[in-house]
């Protein structure tokens, strides 16, 4: 049979072990989701960016690399591919 003094000590040790496990799990998930958050943020920024400054987001802009330019019948902007400024970076 356990002594009465052992029960609180056992409870404290169990709590410490659980806290250590909790910190390890939280650290692992924070590191994992931190990387995903960065990738998601970059993805959102690329969609909501306005490279040419004409007030239209690149996602909706017909010529995101040139302001005040409309694409010709071939879909080219000033004779270049629609996304030429992104390919040169």
Backbone as XML, in Angstrom:
<?xml version="1.0"?>
<chain id="A" units="angstrom">
  <residue number="1" name="UNK">
    <atom name="N" x="0.838" y="-1.179" z="0.000"/>
    <atom name="CA" x="0.000" y="0.000" z="0.000"/>
    <atom name="C" x="0.885" y="1.245" z="0.000"/>
  </residue>
  <residue number="2" name="UNK">
    <atom name="N" x="0.445" y="2.292" z="-0.716"/>
    <atom name="CA" x="1.243" y="3.514" z="-0.827"/>
    <atom name="C" x="1.094" y="4.372" z="0.420"/>
  </residue>
  <residue number="3" name="UNK">
    <atom name="N" x="2.163" y="5.038" z="0.749"/>
    <atom name="CA" x="2.107" y="5.979" z="1.867"/>
    <atom name="C" x="1.419" y="7.254" z="1.399"/>
  </residue>
  <residue number="4" name="UNK">
    <atom name="N" x="0.848" y="8.001" z="2.321"/>
    <atom name="CA" x="0.136" y="9.225" z="1.980"/>
    <atom name="C" x="1.066" y="10.275" z="1.390"/>
  </residue>
  <residue number="5" name="UNK">
    <atom name="N" x="2.321" y="10.300" z="1.790"/>
    <atom name="CA" x="3.282" y="11.281" z="1.282"/>
    <atom name="C" x="3.673" y="10.995" z="-0.165"/>
  </residue>
  <residue number="6" name="UNK">
    <atom name="N" x="3.538" y="9.773" z="-0.608"/>
    <atom name="CA" x="3.916" y="9.404" z="-1.966"/>
    <atom name="C" x="2.898" y="9.898" z="-3.001"/>
  </residue>
  <residue number="7" name="UNK">
    <atom name="N" x="1.638" y="9.999" z="-2.664"/>
    <atom name="CA" x="0.609" y="10.396" z="-3.616"/>
    <atom name="C" x="0.829" y="11.820" z="-4.150"/>
  </residue>
  <residue number="8" name="UNK">
    <atom name="N" x="1.071" y="12.825" z="-3.294"/>
    <atom name="CA" x="1.322" y="14.167" z="-3.835"/>
    <atom name="C" x="2.609" y="14.219" z="-4.667"/>
  </residue>
  <residue number="9" name="UNK">
    <atom name="N" x="3.640" y="13.499" z="-4.244"/>
    <atom name="CA" x="4.887" y="13.479" z="-4.994"/>
    <atom name="C" x="4.672" y="12.832" z="-6.366"/>
  </residue>
  <residue number="10" name="UNK">
    <atom name="N" x="3.916" y="11.756" z="-6.404"/>
    <atom name="CA" x="3.609" y="11.092" z="-7.662"/>
    <atom name="C" x="2.806" y="12.021" z="-8.581"/>
  </residue>
  <residue number="11" name="UNK">
    <atom name="N" x="1.893" y="12.769" z="-8.014"/>
    <atom name="CA" x="1.095" y="13.716" z="-8.782"/>
    <atom name="C" x="1.968" y="14.826" z="-9.366"/>
  </residue>
  <residue number="12" name="UNK">
    <atom name="N" x="2.889" y="15.333" z="-8.587"/>
    <atom name="CA" x="3.796" y="16.392" z="-9.055"/>
    <atom name="C" x="4.690" y="15.871" z="-10.181"/>
  </residue>
  <residue number="13" name="UNK">
    <atom name="N" x="5.242" y="14.693" z="-10.028"/>
    <atom name="CA" x="6.105" y="14.108" z="-11.054"/>
    <atom name="C" x="5.323" y="13.871" z="-12.338"/>
  </residue>
  <residue number="14" name="UNK">
    <atom name="N" x="4.116" y="13.376" z="-12.229"/>
    <atom name="CA" x="3.273" y="13.153" z="-13.405"/>
    <atom name="C" x="2.964" y="14.476" z="-14.099"/>
  </residue>
  <residue number="15" name="UNK">
    <atom name="N" x="2.659" y="15.507" z="-13.334"/>
    <atom name="CA" x="2.367" y="16.821" z="-13.906"/>
    <atom name="C" x="3.585" y="17.381" z="-14.631"/>
  </residue>
  <residue number="16" name="UNK">
    <atom name="N" x="4.768" y="17.219" z="-14.064"/>
    <atom name="CA" x="6.001" y="17.710" z="-14.696"/>
    <atom name="C" x="6.254" y="16.970" z="-16.006"/>
  </residue>
  <residue number="17" name="UNK">
    <atom name="N" x="6.077" y="15.669" z="-16.002"/>
    <atom name="CA" x="6.270" y="14.874" z="-17.222"/>
    <atom name="C" x="5.272" y="15.300" z="-18.293"/>
  </residue>
  <residue number="18" name="UNK">
    <atom name="N" x="4.027" y="15.503" z="-17.922"/>
    <atom name="CA" x="3.015" y="15.943" z="-18.887"/>
    <atom name="C" x="3.331" y="17.326" z="-19.445"/>
  </residue>
  <residue number="19" name="UNK">
    <atom name="N" x="3.832" y="18.221" z="-18.624"/>
    <atom name="CA" x="4.214" y="19.559" z="-19.103"/>
    <atom name="C" x="5.368" y="19.478" z="-20.101"/>
  </residue>
  <residue number="20" name="UNK">
    <atom name="N" x="6.339" y="18.637" z="-19.809"/>
    <atom name="CA" x="7.472" y="18.475" z="-20.734"/>
    <atom name="C" x="6.987" y="17.939" z="-22.078"/>
  </residue>
  <residue number="21" name="UNK">
    <atom name="N" x="6.134" y="16.931" z="-22.038"/>
    <atom name="CA" x="5.583" y="16.372" z="-23.283"/>
    <atom name="C" x="4.775" y="17.427" z="-24.022"/>
  </residue>
  <residue number="22" name="UNK">
    <atom name="N" x="3.985" y="18.203" z="-23.305"/>
    <atom name="CA" x="3.184" y="19.259" z="-23.921"/>
    <atom name="C" x="4.070" y="20.293" z="-24.611"/>
  </residue>
  <residue number="23" name="UNK">
    <atom name="N" x="5.140" y="20.730" z="-23.960"/>
    <atom name="CA" x="6.048" y="21.705" z="-24.562"/>
    <atom name="C" x="6.722" y="21.144" z="-25.807"/>
  </residue>
  <residue number="24" name="UNK">
    <atom name="N" x="7.115" y="19.893" z="-25.776"/>
    <atom name="CA" x="7.746" y="19.274" z="-26.948"/>
    <atom name="C" x="6.760" y="19.212" z="-28.114"/>
  </residue>
  <residue number="25" name="UNK">
    <atom name="N" x="5.541" y="18.809" z="-27.850"/>
    <atom name="CA" x="4.525" y="18.722" z="-28.903"/>
    <atom name="C" x="4.205" y="20.110" z="-29.450"/>
  </residue>
  <residue number="26" name="UNK">
    <atom name="N" x="4.015" y="21.090" z="-28.581"/>
    <atom name="CA" x="3.714" y="22.450" z="-29.028"/>
    <atom name="C" x="4.857" y="23.039" z="-29.846"/>
  </residue>
  <residue number="27" name="UNK">
    <atom name="N" x="6.082" y="22.809" z="-29.433"/>
    <atom name="CA" x="7.231" y="23.311" z="-30.177"/>
    <atom name="C" x="7.274" y="22.698" z="-31.579"/>
  </residue>
  <residue number="28" name="UNK">
    <atom name="N" x="7.022" y="21.408" z="-31.664"/>
    <atom name="CA" x="7.036" y="20.723" z="-32.955"/>
    <atom name="C" x="5.952" y="21.283" z="-33.874"/>
  </residue>
  <residue number="29" name="UNK">
    <atom name="N" x="4.738" y="21.431" z="-33.368"/>
    <atom name="CA" x="3.657" y="21.951" z="-34.200"/>
    <atom name="C" x="3.861" y="23.414" z="-34.556"/>
  </residue>
  <residue number="30" name="UNK">
    <atom name="N" x="4.391" y="24.204" z="-33.642"/>
    <atom name="CA" x="4.645" y="25.614" z="-33.927"/>
    <atom name="C" x="5.671" y="25.743" z="-35.042"/>
  </residue>
  <residue number="31" name="UNK">
    <atom name="N" x="6.716" y="24.941" z="-34.983"/>
    <atom name="CA" x="7.738" y="24.975" z="-36.031"/>
    <atom name="C" x="7.153" y="24.528" z="-37.361"/>
  </residue>
  <residue number="32" name="UNK">
    <atom name="N" x="6.374" y="23.488" z="-37.360"/>
    <atom name="CA" x="5.769" y="22.958" z="-38.586"/>
    <atom name="C" x="4.786" y="23.956" z="-39.185"/>
  </residue>
  <residue number="33" name="UNK">
    <atom name="N" x="3.883" y="24.496" z="-38.360"/>
    <atom name="CA" x="2.886" y="25.423" z="-38.873"/>
    <atom name="C" x="3.476" y="26.797" z="-39.163"/>
  </residue>
  <residue number="34" name="UNK">
    <atom name="N" x="4.588" y="27.137" z="-38.534"/>
    <atom name="CA" x="5.259" y="28.397" z="-38.851"/>
    <atom name="C" x="5.739" y="28.418" z="-40.285"/>
  </residue>
  <residue number="35" name="UNK">
    <atom name="N" x="6.267" y="27.281" z="-40.755"/>
    <atom name="CA" x="6.724" y="27.175" z="-42.139"/>
    <atom name="C" x="5.535" y="27.250" z="-43.083"/>
  </residue>
  <residue number="36" name="UNK">
    <atom name="N" x="4.449" y="26.599" z="-42.738"/>
    <atom name="CA" x="3.255" y="26.632" z="-43.585"/>
    <atom name="C" x="2.662" y="28.041" z="-43.625"/>
  </residue>
  <residue number="37" name="UNK">
    <atom name="N" x="2.693" y="28.728" z="-42.508"/>
    <atom name="CA" x="2.158" y="30.085" z="-42.452"/>
    <atom name="C" x="2.947" y="31.007" z="-43.379"/>
  </residue>
  <residue number="38" name="UNK">
    <atom name="N" x="4.268" y="30.834" z="-43.406"/>
    <atom name="CA" x="5.101" y="31.659" z="-44.274"/>
    <atom name="C" x="4.772" y="31.398" z="-45.741"/>
  </residue>
  <residue number="39" name="UNK">
    <atom name="N" x="4.621" y="30.138" z="-46.110"/>
    <atom name="CA" x="4.293" y="29.791" z="-47.498"/>
    <atom name="C" x="2.922" y="30.347" z="-47.888"/>
  </residue>
  <residue number="40" name="UNK">
    <atom name="N" x="1.958" y="30.243" z="-46.992"/>
    <atom name="CA" x="0.617" y="30.764" z="-47.260"/>
    <atom name="C" x="0.645" y="32.278" z="-47.396"/>
  </residue>
  <residue number="41" name="UNK">
    <atom name="N" x="1.406" y="32.949" z="-46.541"/>
    <atom name="CA" x="1.519" y="34.403" z="-46.604"/>
    <atom name="C" x="2.132" y="34.848" z="-47.921"/>
  </residue>
  <residue number="42" name="UNK">
    <atom name="N" x="3.164" y="34.143" z="-48.382"/>
    <atom name="CA" x="3.786" y="34.479" z="-49.662"/>
    <atom name="C" x="2.814" y="34.255" z="-50.813"/>
  </residue>
  <residue number="43" name="UNK">
    <atom name="N" x="2.021" y="33.208" z="-50.722"/>
    <atom name="CA" x="1.049" y="32.905" z="-51.764"/>
    <atom name="C" x="-0.026" y="33.986" z="-51.833"/>
  </residue>
  <residue number="44" name="UNK">
    <atom name="N" x="-0.511" y="34.427" z="-50.695"/>
    <atom name="CA" x="-1.529" y="35.477" z="-50.658"/>
    <atom name="C" x="-0.951" y="36.791" z="-51.167"/>
  </residue>
  <residue number="45" name="UNK">
    <atom name="N" x="0.270" y="37.097" z="-50.794"/>
    <atom name="CA" x="0.905" y="38.331" z="-51.236"/>
    <atom name="C" x="1.065" y="38.351" z="-52.749"/>
  </residue>
  <residue number="46" name="UNK">
    <atom name="N" x="1.422" y="37.227" z="-53.341"/>
    <atom name="CA" x="1.603" y="37.194" z="-54.793"/>
    <atom name="C" x="0.287" y="37.433" z="-55.528"/>
  </residue>
  <residue number="47" name="UNK">
    <atom name="N" x="-0.829" y="37.042" z="-54.944"/>
    <atom name="CA" x="-2.135" y="37.243" z="-55.579"/>
    <atom name="C" x="-2.615" y="38.674" z="-55.385"/>
  </residue>
  <residue number="48" name="UNK">
    <atom name="N" x="-2.358" y="39.272" z="-54.237"/>
    <atom name="CA" x="-2.877" y="40.602" z="-53.933"/>
    <atom name="C" x="-1.877" y="41.718" z="-54.220"/>
  </residue>
  <residue number="49" name="UNK">
    <atom name="N" x="-0.780" y="41.403" z="-54.858"/>
    <atom name="CA" x="0.237" y="42.395" z="-55.187"/>
    <atom name="C" x="-0.166" y="43.156" z="-56.458"/>
  </residue>
  <residue number="50" name="UNK">
    <atom name="N" x="0.263" y="44.410" z="-56.563"/>
    <atom name="CA" x="0.035" y="45.221" z="-57.758"/>
    <atom name="C" x="1.395" y="45.696" z="-58.259"/>
  </residue>
  <residue number="51" name="UNK">
    <atom name="N" x="2.013" y="44.924" z="-59.143"/>
    <atom name="CA" x="3.378" y="45.194" z="-59.593"/>
    <atom name="C" x="3.498" y="46.500" z="-60.357"/>
  </residue>
  <residue number="52" name="UNK">
    <atom name="N" x="2.571" y="46.772" z="-61.260"/>
    <atom name="CA" x="2.702" y="47.958" z="-62.106"/>
    <atom name="C" x="2.065" y="49.211" z="-61.513"/>
  </residue>
  <residue number="53" name="UNK">
    <atom name="N" x="1.396" y="49.083" z="-60.373"/>
    <atom name="CA" x="0.852" y="50.252" z="-59.679"/>
    <atom name="C" x="-0.359" y="50.883" z="-60.338"/>
  </residue>
  <residue number="54" name="UNK">
    <atom name="N" x="-1.111" y="50.116" z="-61.131"/>
    <atom name="CA" x="-2.275" y="50.687" z="-61.807"/>
    <atom name="C" x="-3.573" y="50.530" z="-61.017"/>
  </residue>
  <residue number="55" name="UNK">
    <atom name="N" x="-3.500" y="49.956" z="-59.825"/>
    <atom name="CA" x="-4.680" y="49.807" z="-58.980"/>
    <atom name="C" x="-5.389" y="48.479" z="-59.134"/>
  </residue>
  <residue number="56" name="UNK">
    <atom name="N" x="-4.936" y="47.637" z="-60.040"/>
    <atom name="CA" x="-5.514" y="46.305" z="-60.223"/>
    <atom name="C" x="-4.540" y="45.270" z="-59.688"/>
  </residue>
  <residue number="57" name="UNK">
    <atom name="N" x="-5.073" y="44.317" z="-58.916"/>
    <atom name="CA" x="-4.215" y="43.240" z="-58.435"/>
    <atom name="C" x="-3.702" y="42.429" z="-59.616"/>
  </residue>
  <residue number="58" name="UNK">
    <atom name="N" x="-2.511" y="41.877" z="-59.486"/>
    <atom name="CA" x="-1.913" y="41.095" z="-60.572"/>
    <atom name="C" x="-2.815" y="39.952" z="-61.023"/>
  </residue>
  <residue number="59" name="UNK">
    <atom name="N" x="-3.549" y="39.367" z="-60.091"/>
    <atom name="CA" x="-4.428" y="38.248" z="-60.421"/>
    <atom name="C" x="-5.487" y="38.658" z="-61.444"/>
  </residue>
  <residue number="60" name="UNK">
    <atom name="N" x="-6.000" y="39.894" z="-61.341"/>
    <atom name="CA" x="-7.069" y="40.373" z="-62.226"/>
    <atom name="C" x="-6.548" y="41.228" z="-63.374"/>
  </residue>
  <residue number="61" name="UNK">
    <atom name="N" x="-5.317" y="41.686" z="-63.279"/>
    <atom name="CA" x="-4.753" y="42.599" z="-64.266"/>
    <atom name="C" x="-4.419" y="41.843" z="-65.556"/>
  </residue>
  <residue number="62" name="UNK">
    <atom name="N" x="-4.873" y="42.365" z="-66.697"/>
    <atom name="CA" x="-4.585" y="41.711" z="-67.970"/>
    <atom name="C" x="-3.114" y="41.840" z="-68.341"/>
  </residue>
  <residue number="63" name="UNK">
    <atom name="N" x="-2.485" y="42.938" z="-67.961"/>
    <atom name="CA" x="-1.049" y="43.144" z="-68.175"/>
    <atom name="C" x="-0.442" y="43.595" z="-66.838"/>
  </residue>
  <residue number="64" name="UNK">
    <atom name="N" x="-0.119" y="42.665" z="-65.949"/>
    <atom name="CA" x="0.346" y="43.042" z="-64.621"/>
    <atom name="C" x="1.724" y="43.681" z="-64.593"/>
  </residue>
  <residue number="65" name="UNK">
    <atom name="N" x="2.462" y="43.607" z="-65.684"/>
    <atom name="CA" x="3.815" y="44.149" z="-65.695"/>
    <atom name="C" x="3.882" y="45.556" z="-66.282"/>
  </residue>
  <residue number="66" name="UNK">
    <atom name="N" x="2.842" y="45.981" z="-66.985"/>
    <atom name="CA" x="2.820" y="47.290" z="-67.634"/>
    <atom name="C" x="1.532" y="48.018" z="-67.298"/>
  </residue>
  <residue number="67" name="UNK">
    <atom name="N" x="1.654" y="49.223" z="-66.765"/>
    <atom name="CA" x="0.467" y="50.028" z="-66.456"/>
    <atom name="C" x="-0.087" y="50.623" z="-67.749"/>
  </residue>
  <residue number="68" name="UNK">
    <atom name="N" x="-1.381" y="50.784" z="-67.817"/>
    <atom name="CA" x="-2.088" y="51.414" z="-68.939"/>
    <atom name="C" x="-1.804" y="50.731" z="-70.282"/>
  </residue>
  <residue number="69" name="UNK">
    <atom name="N" x="-1.611" y="49.429" z="-70.271"/>
    <atom name="CA" x="-1.392" y="48.680" z="-71.514"/>
    <atom name="C" x="-2.453" y="47.590" z="-71.584"/>
  </residue>
  <residue number="70" name="UNK">
    <atom name="N" x="-3.061" y="47.452" z="-72.734"/>
    <atom name="CA" x="-4.031" y="46.390" z="-72.966"/>
    <atom name="C" x="-3.370" y="45.304" z="-73.812"/>
  </residue>
  <residue number="71" name="UNK">
    <atom name="N" x="-3.700" y="44.054" z="-73.582"/>
    <atom name="CA" x="-3.103" y="42.983" z="-74.379"/>
    <atom name="C" x="-3.604" y="43.016" z="-75.827"/>
  </residue>
  <residue number="72" name="UNK">
    <atom name="N" x="-2.750" y="42.601" z="-76.748"/>
    <atom name="CA" x="-3.159" y="42.535" z="-78.149"/>
    <atom name="C" x="-3.971" y="41.256" z="-78.380"/>
  </residue>
  <residue number="73" name="UNK">
    <atom name="N" x="-4.321" y="40.977" z="-79.641"/>
    <atom name="CA" x="-5.161" y="39.819" z="-79.941"/>
    <atom name="C" x="-4.481" y="38.491" z="-79.618"/>
  </residue>
  <residue number="74" name="UNK">
    <atom name="N" x="-3.181" y="38.475" z="-79.474"/>
    <atom name="CA" x="-2.440" y="37.267" z="-79.129"/>
    <atom name="C" x="-2.259" y="37.128" z="-77.609"/>
  </residue>
  <residue number="75" name="UNK">
    <atom name="N" x="-2.747" y="38.128" z="-76.856"/>
    <atom name="CA" x="-2.610" y="38.095" z="-75.401"/>
    <atom name="C" x="-1.273" y="38.610" z="-74.903"/>
  </residue>
  <residue number="76" name="UNK">
    <atom name="N" x="-0.517" y="39.259" z="-75.772"/>
    <atom name="CA" x="0.797" y="39.790" z="-75.399"/>
    <atom name="C" x="0.657" y="41.240" z="-74.953"/>
  </residue>
  <residue number="77" name="UNK">
    <atom name="N" x="1.503" y="41.641" z="-74.036"/>
    <atom name="CA" x="1.542" y="43.017" z="-73.544"/>
    <atom name="C" x="2.855" y="43.641" z="-74.015"/>
  </residue>
  <residue number="78" name="UNK">
    <atom name="N" x="2.757" y="44.616" z="-74.912"/>
    <atom name="CA" x="3.948" y="45.235" z="-75.508"/>
    <atom name="C" x="4.842" y="44.188" z="-76.166"/>
  </residue>
  <residue number="79" name="UNK">
    <atom name="N" x="4.231" y="43.192" z="-76.782"/>
    <atom name="CA" x="4.984" y="42.166" z="-77.491"/>
    <atom name="C" x="5.612" y="41.108" z="-76.599"/>
  </residue>
  <residue number="80" name="UNK">
    <atom name="N" x="5.359" y="41.176" z="-75.299"/>
    <atom name="CA" x="5.937" y="40.205" z="-74.368"/>
    <atom name="C" x="4.834" y="39.367" z="-73.734"/>
  </residue>
  <residue number="81" name="UNK">
    <atom name="N" x="5.238" y="38.283" z="-73.150"/>
    <atom name="CA" x="4.319" y="37.417" z="-72.422"/>
    <atom name="C" x="3.653" y="38.212" z="-71.301"/>
  </residue>
  <residue number="82" name="UNK">
    <atom name="N" x="2.416" y="37.868" z="-70.964"/>
    <atom name="CA" x="1.656" y="38.574" z="-69.927"/>
    <atom name="C" x="2.409" y="38.674" z="-68.599"/>
  </residue>
  <residue number="83" name="UNK">
    <atom name="N" x="3.142" y="37.661" z="-68.228"/>
    <atom name="CA" x="3.817" y="37.622" z="-66.930"/>
    <atom name="C" x="5.335" y="37.780" z="-67.058"/>
  </residue>
  <residue number="84" name="UNK">
    <atom name="N" x="5.827" y="38.489" z="-68.066"/>
    <atom name="CA" x="7.261" y="38.560" z="-68.324"/>
    <atom name="C" x="8.059" y="39.134" z="-67.152"/>
  </residue>
  <residue number="85" name="UNK">
    <atom name="N" x="7.506" y="40.082" z="-66.444"/>
    <atom name="CA" x="8.284" y="40.710" z="-65.365"/>
    <atom name="C" x="8.529" y="39.737" z="-64.203"/>
  </residue>
  <residue number="86" name="UNK">
    <atom name="N" x="7.692" y="38.734" z="-64.038"/>
    <atom name="CA" x="7.887" y="37.763" z="-62.963"/>
    <atom name="C" x="8.920" y="36.720" z="-63.354"/>
  </residue>
  <residue number="87" name="UNK">
    <atom name="N" x="9.038" y="36.435" z="-64.646"/>
    <atom name="CA" x="9.984" y="35.436" z="-65.124"/>
    <atom name="C" x="11.415" y="35.957" z="-65.118"/>
  </residue>
  <residue number="88" name="UNK">
    <atom name="N" x="11.584" y="37.274" z="-65.203"/>
    <atom name="CA" x="12.926" y="37.856" z="-65.221"/>
    <atom name="C" x="13.556" y="37.956" z="-63.849"/>
  </residue>
  <residue number="89" name="UNK">
    <atom name="N" x="12.775" y="37.833" z="-62.797"/>
    <atom name="CA" x="13.312" y="37.982" z="-61.426"/>
    <atom name="C" x="14.156" y="36.827" z="-61.019"/>
  </residue>
</chain>
